[in-house]
Structures are given as structure tokens and as C-alpha cells.
Amino acid sequence: MIDKGLEQIYQLFSRSKRNTENIISTAPLGICITDPDGHFEMVNAAYCNFYGYCEEELLEKHFTLMVSPANRDKLTSLHEEFIQGNCDQELRQEWEVHDKQGEKRTVIAEAARIEGDDGRPRKVTFIVDITERKQLEERLKQANQRLDYLAHHDELTGLFNRRAGLKRLEEELQRCKRYGNTMSIAIFDLDSFKAINDTYGHGTGDSVLKEVTAVVGKTLRTTDIQVRLGGEEFLVIMPEVDTSAAKRAMERVCDAIATTRFTSQQLVVTVSAGIACYVETTNRCLLDQADDAMYRVKEAGGNGAMIA
């Protein structure tokens, strides 16, 4: 829908050519007239102020001066079709433009075809600045994307959070039931993590968690899924892996972590892991089995992996 104000201006154009100069010069919105070849014949003060040019800098220049080079051919072709009458009498489109200083702006450009004193068609274009609205829309889009990300991911480590991770586990269990695939999971927990927080502070503890999960990610397959269940406890979902292979994988994880020095404090960190394999069970039973195995490792001194 064309704004009522613009519609009234269109009507004035159609009624009397003598009104044209007065309308353009006094209008509060940017208006320009281009000849059949796309060169400026007239620009008003609001148009010049918006783009940062004076009138003399624009007259006889091509109207694509204000758009990026990537869009110039497209706009030129559209202009030619419009002048030839192959487009609607009135045209409304959104474009990204730039001013004299190169600052990007967003406008809605509304164009109408009129007849010049020489009987040839002209295009009169009205621009409405919607830059702030587009910026707000972009910020809202980014905020919604951020909220969607946080609904499924742990903010500290970037891993799946508990809710999303357990949902993914249920999906993998259903796949195993349907196709008869094997799957193993591992639950691992940082040994004596409370002592790290108590001695060095929670900031250092957070850094350790991020660095540990990064080491785990590099050690496991790209198809394995790492989940933060909460605190210093994590889940690894390993599709198409039996318990023996899963145990070997988690032993590699334990070795990689134990031989890495974490944070600027050069801390030694170890983990304990419990492993369970899918055998026609629910994800709750599977998690309990892996959890029990992990605690048996802790009771034995930690820094190892055990099959449930």
C-alpha cells in the first residue's frame, strides 16, 4: 500500500506539471526525477541532505551513484523496464544505499512514471529512510537467534545443554530400536573440581571446564555428541560404537586431559568416566548405568574409564 501522502503527491503530478518544481523543492522527503537514461534532472533539498551531496554534484549523474556496484546493473535494467512501461506505473522497493561518506542506509524507494515537457517519460522517485527500523529488526533477529541458541546450548561451553542433550539421546535410542544399531554413552565428571573452585575461584573453574571440553572434542570423533548435564558432569553420545570401542575412546580422553595443563595456573586435571551400551532400555536406565560406573571409578581413585 502506498502511503496516503505519497498518493496525494502522485495525483498532483498527474494534474499539473507546473506544480512539479514547487512540490519537489518543498517536500520534506527526498525526491528526485531521472531522465529516460537514468540521469538526475532534478533533486530536492531533502534528497541532497539525506545523501550528503549538494545539488550540483548530483545533476546529470546516474542515479545508481548511491547504490553498491553489485546492484547497479540490476537497478539500471529495472529503470529501463520501468521507463518503457514494462513495469507497474508505480513501483515500491527496498534498497540498501550509501551516502557520500560511504555510510550504509536502507530506504524504501517509491517510483512513479510521469511525462516530461518533451513528451518523453520520466521517473520520479520518493525515498523514505527506514535505516533505524532495519537496524532494530536486525537486533531483534540476532536476539531471537541468541535466545534460540541458549535454549539448546550451554552458554559457558557451547555444548548441548541437558534438555537438548537428553532429547538427542532419546532420538538416538529410537534410531537404535528401529534399525538395530549399536550405541554407547559415557558420563564423565571432573575429579576434585570443587577444590579448583575453592582454591582458584569460580572464574578459573569456568576456564577449566571450557578447556577440558575442548580437549574432549578434539579427542573424540566428530560424530560423537558432547553434552553438559550440569556443573562438572558431562555426557558423550557415541552412535555406532560398542562398549569396548567406547572404553578405548574414553581412556584416550582421560589420558589427553591428564597430560594437558589447564589455564594460566597450569593445573593438572583428571576425569572419571562410566560407559554403558544400548540394550533395549530407556535413556534414564542407560544414564543410571553409566553414572554408577563413573562413581565406581571415582571410588577407585579417579582418572579412568569403566564399563557398566
N, C-alpha and C positions, 0 to 999 in steps of 0.2 A: 504494500500500500504506500502510495506517495503521500508525504505529509501535506496537510491542507495548505500550509504556507507556500510550499513549492508548487502545488497545483494552481494556486492563485497567480503565481508569477508566470507559469506556463500560459495561463489564459491571457494575461496582459501582453505577453509576447505575440500571441496569435491575433490579438485585437488591433495592435498598433505598433508599427516598427519605430515610431517616433518616441515611444516610451522606453525603448531598449536602453539607451545610454543612461538615462536617469535611474532606471531600475538597477542596472549593474553597478553604477558608481555609489549608490546609497545603500545597497543591500548589506545587511550585517553578516551574511555568509559568503564564502568565496565563490565567485562566479567568473567563468572565462568563456570566450567564444573562439572557436577554432575554424579555420577555413577548410575546404574540402581536402587539402593536403595535410591537415593536422597541425598547422602553424597558428600560433596565437594571433588573433586580430584585436582582441580586447580582453583586459583583465581588470577586475576591480580592486579597490584598496584592501578589502578583507582577504582576497586571494593572495595578493602580494605579501601581506602581513603574515599570513599562515605559512608561506613557504620561505619568507625572509628575503625576497627579491624586490627590487624596485620595478616599476612598470617597464622602463626602457630595457631592462635586462631580459624581459620575457617576450615582448612583442616580436613577432616574426620567428621566434624559436619554436621548435617542435614540442608538442605537449608532453611527449614521453621523457622530457628532461627530468621530470620529478619521479620517475619510477626506476627500478633496478634494471640493468641491461638485460637480465634474464627474461623480463616481462615486456620489453619494448616491442618485439616483433608481434607478440600476441595482441597487445593493445593497438598497434598500428593496423593490423588486419581487422580487428573489431571495429575500429574507427572507419575504415574503408567500407565495410559492410553496412555500417550504420548510415553513413553518408549516402550510399547507393540505395538505401531503402530496404535492405535485406534483413534488417533487424526491426524490432518494435520501434514505434515513433518515440517512445520514452524508454529509457534504459537505466537500470539501477544495479550497481555492483559495488562490492567491497574490494579495496586495493590497499596494499602496503606501499607507501610513498616515502620520500625523504626530502627534507628541506635543504636550503642552500648550504647549511653546515654539515649535512650528511646525517642528521638525526632522523631516525625512522619514525614514521607516524602511520596511523591507519585511518582511512577515510571511507565514507560511503559517497560514491560519485553518482549523481543522477544527471542523465543527459536527455536533452530534447532536440529534435531536428527542427530547424527554422529555415526560412528563406531569406537570403541576403538581398540588398538593394540591386544586385546584379542578376537576381533571379536564380542564383546557384544556392545549393543547400549549405547550411552551416550547422555546427553542433554547439549548443550552449550547455555547459556543464556546471552543476552546483555541487560543491563539496561540503560534507558535514564531518567534522572531526570526531572520531569515536575512539581515539587513542586510549584515553583513560578507561573507557568501557572495556576495550580489548585487553588492556593490562589487568583489569580486575578479573575478567573471565579467565585469563591465563593463571593468575594467582589462585583462583578458586579451583581450577583444573589441577594445578600442582598440589593444592591442599587435599583435594579428594584422592589423588593418586597416593599421597603420603598416608592418608588415613587407611586406604585400602591395603597399602603395603604393611602398615603396622598391625592391621587386623590379622595378618597371616605370618608375620615375621617378628622375630625378637629384635628389638631396637639396638641392643648392645652388640650382638654378634652377627646380625643379618641372617641367621638361620631361621628355619621354620619355627614358629612358636609351638607351645604344647598343643593347642587346639588344632592348628593346621597340620601339625606332625601326626597326631593321632588319627586325624581324618585320612591322611595319606597312608598311614599304616593299614587302616581298615580297607582302603581301596586295593592295596597290595595283597591283603589277605583274601579278598574276594576274587582277585585275579588268580591266586594260587588254587582256590577251590574250583574255579571254572576250568582252568587249563591243566591242573595237576602240577603246577610249577613248585619248585622249592624256594624257600626264602628263609633267611636268618636275620635276627636282630641282635643288637648289642646295646646294653646300657652301661655307660661308663661315668665315673664320678672322680673328681679331683681329690687325691688323698690330702688330708690335713689342710684343707683350703681355709678353714676358719683361722688357723694360725697365721696364714698370709695376711688376711684382712686385719687381724688383731695387731700384728707386728708392723705392717707397712701401710695399712689404711685401705679403705674400700676402692679408692682410685687405682691403686696398684693391683688390687684384686680384680677389678674390671679389665685392666690391661692384660692380666694373665689369662683370663677367660677368652678374650678376643684372640690372643696369640696362640693359645692351646687349640682352639677350634680351627684356626688357620693351618696349623701343623697337621691336624687330623684330616682336614680337607685335602691337603697335598698328598697325604699318605694313602688314603683310600681311593677307590675308583670314582670316576666322575658320575657313574650311575648310582652310587651309594648316596643315601639321603641322611643328612645330619640334622638333628632336631634338638633344640634346647627345651628340656622338660621343665626346668626351673632351677634357680640357684646355680650350683656347680654340677648338676646332673644332666646328662645328655643321652639321646637315643640315636642309634645308627640303624637305618633300614637297608638291608643288603639283598636286593632281588637276585634270584637265580644263584644263590650261594648256599652251600650246605654248611653244617656246623664246623667241620674240620677246616674248610677254607676260611670261614668267618673267624675262627680262633686264630689262625695264622695271620689274618689281616689285622686283628686287634692286638696281637703280640707285636706286630710291626708298629702299630700306633703307640703302644706302651714304650717300646724302645726309642722311637723318634722323639717322644715327649721327654723321656728321662734323660736323653742326651742333648736336649736343647736348653739353653739358658734364657730365661724369660725376663723381660722388661729391663730397665736400666739397672735394676738391683741384681741382675744375673742370677735369678732364682732357679733352684732345682725343683722341678715339679714332677710328680708321678700320678698315674691314674690307675684305677681298678675297673675291670670290665667283666660283665657277665653276658653270656651268649645263650640264645635259645633259638630253636628252629621251628618252622611251621609244621604242625601235625594235626590238622583238623581241630583248631582251637580258636578261641576268641582272642582279640588283641589284649584284653585285660589279663587273661591267663598267661599269654606269651610274655607280657611285660613283667608279671609277677615272677615268672620263672627266671627271666634274665636278671631281675632285681635281686632275687635270692642268691643267684650265683655270684653276682658282683659283691654282695656283702660277705660271702664266704672268702672271696679274695682279700677283702679288707681285713677280715679276722686273721688271715694268714700273713698279714704284713703289707698288703697292697702291691702296687706296681706289677700287675699281671692280668691275665685273662683266663676265664674258666667257663666251660660249657655247663649249662643247667642239667 
